[in-house]
Amino acid sequence: MLRLGRWRLAAVLDGTFAIDGGALFGTVPRALWEKHAVPDAHNRVRLAARCLLAIDDTARRRILVDVGLGEKGGAQRDGLGADRSAGGVEAALAAHGLTRADVTDVVLTHLQLDHAGGTTRRRADGTLELAFPNAAHHLQRRNWQWAHSPSDWDRGSFAEEDYAVLEHSGRLHLVEGDLELCPDLQLIVSDGHTVAQQLPRFAGGGTHLVYCGDVIPTRAHVNVPWVMASDLYPLTTVEEKKMLLAEALEEDGILFFEHDLEVAAVRLTEEEGHPAVREVVAL
């Protein structure tokens, strides 16, 4: 685990999945992006569904950022070629001596299925229940509203069964705008990829770690113009990315990647005036 001020931080891998390389890299030519992500015969590249565990022992908080694809299966997940053979979030938490019931907070960056699919799971009788029954679930109100009435452009990215139970659970905490969720944990709102994605920023020791979500999904996307084809507002993503990169360079901060298959986190340097990966950070 990585110590950052009050926080102990660890990567938690739910599994992997595959998407079209063009969807991941947008207008970037394949001749460029395939140097960073090798496609299969169907032009798909494999990605991680990586969550972040943040523990504050003093406040007795065990926070999980995003919950991965989850274990429910179904046509949408099957279409992504989801692989959770390593045991998913449950096994990853167990490696740190925790169970689902120990999680006090779930911070959902947004409700697309590769980020929020694990919010619910099926009981033996087929009905749904919260996968983290004792956790407050923090989400931007605008993203909650968008997920219930998405556009034709991104409708296929949401699955209502992932968050239907939340509404009447008493565990849903809808927030609005940038805010400090608790000491040394800020939520930063992003509107480029989807409406009101929130990026957790953990501070400590004069620096920070930011969970980049779908703004910078992999280390290849540190390249500023490289944005996903699925972004609702790609020019907004570019500006949001510039801000995250500038702050990381100024504070020697850490970028945490949700979808990079091999690398969870990095620190940056500048090469010829552009941000570039300096070193991999283990956590």
Residue pairs with C-beta under 8 A, 6 or more apart in sequence:
1 8
1 9
1 10
1 55
1 96
1 283
2 8
2 9
2 10
2 209
2 254
2 265
2 281
2 282
2 283
3 9
4 202
4 203
4 204
4 205
4 207
4 208
4 209
4 254
5 184
5 202
5 203
5 204
5 205
6 56
6 58
6 59
6 183
6 184
6 204
7 54
7 55
7 56
7 184
7 202
7 204
8 54
8 55
8 56
8 57
9 52
9 53
9 54
9 55
9 202
9 209
9 283
10 52
10 53
10 55
10 96
10 283
11 50
11 51
11 52
11 53
11 256
11 264
11 265
11 283
12 50
12 51
12 52
12 53
12 64
12 89
12 92
12 93
13 48
13 49
13 50
13 51
13 68
13 86
13 92
14 49
14 50
14 51
14 67
14 68
14 69
14 70
14 84
14 88
14 89
14 92
14 118
15 48
15 49
15 68
15 69
15 82
15 83
15 84
15 85
15 86
15 88
16 46
16 47
16 48
16 49
16 82
16 83
16 261
17 46
17 47
17 49
17 69
17 77
17 80
17 81
17 82
17 83
17 114
18 40
18 44
18 45
18 46
18 47
18 80
18 81
19 44
19 45
19 47
19 80
20 42
20 43
20 44
20 45
21 30
21 33
21 34
21 37
21 39
21 43
21 44
21 45
22 30
22 43
22 229
23 228
23 229
23 230
24 33
24 37
24 45
24 47
24 217
24 218
24 228
24 229
25 32
25 33
25 37
25 220
25 226
25 228
25 229
26 226
26 227
26 228
26 229
26 231
26 234
27 229
28 225
28 226
30 39
30 43
33 220
33 226
36 218
36 219
36 220
37 45
37 218
37 220
37 261
38 45
39 45
40 46
44 81
46 81
46 261
47 217
47 218
47 259
47 260
47 261
48 257
48 258
48 259
48 260
48 261
49 68
49 69
49 82
49 114
49 258
49 259
50 68
50 257
50 258
50 259
50 260
50 264
51 64
51 65
51 66
51 67
51 68
51 89
51 92
51 258
52 64
52 65
52 66
52 200
52 211
52 256
53 62
53 63
53 64
53 65
53 92
53 93
53 96
53 98
54 61
54 62
54 63
54 64
54 65
54 185
54 200
54 202
55 61
55 62
55 63
55 96
56 63
56 182
59 182
59 183
60 104
61 104
61 105
61 182
62 98
62 102
62 103
62 104
62 105
63 103
63 104
63 105
63 106
63 107
63 185
64 89
64 93
64 103
64 105
64 106
64 107
64 132
64 135
65 106
65 107
65 109
65 200
65 211
66 107
66 108
66 109
66 115
66 116
66 211
66 213
66 258
67 89
67 106
67 108
67 115
67 116
67 117
67 118
67 119
67 131
67 132
68 88
68 89
68 114
68 115
68 117
68 118
69 77
69 80
69 82
69 84
69 113
69 114
69 117
69 118
70 77
70 88
70 117
70 118
70 119
70 120
70 121
70 131
70 162
71 84
71 88
71 118
71 121
71 122
72 117
72 120
72 121
72 122
72 161
72 162
74 159
74 161
76 113
76 156
76 159
77 113
77 117
80 114
86 92
87 94
88 118
89 100
89 118
89 131
90 99
90 100
93 99
93 100
93 102
93 103
100 131
100 132
100 133
101 132
101 133
101 134
102 134
103 132
103 134
103 135
104 134
104 135
104 136
105 135
105 136
105 137
105 138
105 181
106 119
106 132
106 135
106 136
106 137
106 138
107 138
107 181
107 187
107 198
107 200
108 115
108 116
108 119
108 137
108 138
108 139
108 143
108 198
109 115
109 197
109 198
109 199
109 200
109 211
109 213
109 214
109 258
110 116
110 139
110 140
110 143
110 147
110 193
110 194
110 196
110 197
110 198
110 213
110 214
111 139
111 143
111 144
111 146
111 147
111 158
111 162
111 163
112 154
112 157
112 158
112 194
112 214
113 157
113 158
113 159
113 162
115 213
115 214
115 258
116 162
116 163
117 159
117 162
118 131
118 162
119 130
119 131
119 132
119 137
119 162
119 163
119 165
119 166
120 128
120 129
120 130
120 131
120 161
120 162
120 163
120 164
120 165
120 166
121 128
121 129
121 131
122 128
122 129
123 129
128 161
128 164
128 165
129 165
130 165
130 166
130 169
130 171
133 171
135 171
136 171
136 173
137 166
137 169
137 171
137 172
137 173
138 173
138 175
138 181
138 187
138 198
139 172
139 173
139 174
139 175
139 198
140 174
140 175
140 176
140 177
140 187
140 189
140 196
140 197
140 198
141 174
141 175
141 176
141 196
142 176
142 195
142 196
143 194
143 195
143 196
143 197
143 198
144 163
144 172
144 174
146 194
146 195
146 196
147 158
147 160
147 163
148 160
150 157
150 158
151 232
153 232
154 194
154 230
154 232
157 194
157 230
166 172
175 181
175 187
175 198
177 189
178 186
178 187
178 188
178 189
179 186
179 187
180 186
180 187
181 187
181 200
184 202
184 203
184 204
185 200
185 201
185 202
185 203
186 200
186 201
186 203
187 198
187 199
187 200
187 201
188 198
188 199
188 200
188 201
188 210
189 196
189 197
189 198
189 199
190 196
190 197
190 198
190 199
190 213
190 215
190 237
190 240
191 197
191 232
191 233
191 236
191 240
192 215
192 227
192 231
192 232
192 233
192 234
192 235
192 236
192 237
192 238
192 239
192 240
192 241
193 213
193 214
193 215
193 228
193 230
193 231
193 232
193 237
194 214
194 231
194 232
195 232
197 213
197 214
197 215
199 210
199 211
199 212
199 213
199 215
199 244
200 210
200 211
201 208
201 209
201 210
201 211
202 208
202 209
202 210
202 211
206 251
207 251
207 252
207 253
207 254
208 247
208 251
208 253
208 254
209 253
209 254
209 255
209 256
209 265
210 244
210 247
210 248
210 253
210 254
210 255
210 256
211 256
211 258
212 244
212 255
212 256
212 257
212 258
213 258
214 228
214 231
214 258
214 259
215 237
215 240
215 241
215 244
216 222
216 241
216 244
216 245
216 255
216 257
217 228
217 257
217 258
217 259
217 260
218 257
218 259
218 260
218 261
219 257
219 260
219 263
219 266
219 277
220 226
220 260
221 227
221 228
221 241
222 245
222 255
222 266
222 268
222 275
222 276
222 277
223 274
224 238
224 241
224 242
224 245
224 274
224 275
225 238
227 234
227 237
227 238
227 241
228 234
228 237
231 237
244 255
245 268
245 275
247 253
248 254
248 255
248 267
248 268
248 275
249 268
249 269
249 270
249 275
252 267
253 267
253 268
254 265
254 266
254 267
254 281
255 265
255 266
255 267
255 268
256 264
256 265
257 263
257 264
257 265
257 266
263 280
264 281
264 282
264 283
265 280
265 281
265 282
265 283
266 277
266 278
266 279
266 280
266 281
267 277
267 278
267 279
267 281
268 275
268 276
268 277
268 278
269 275
269 276
269 277
269 278
270 276
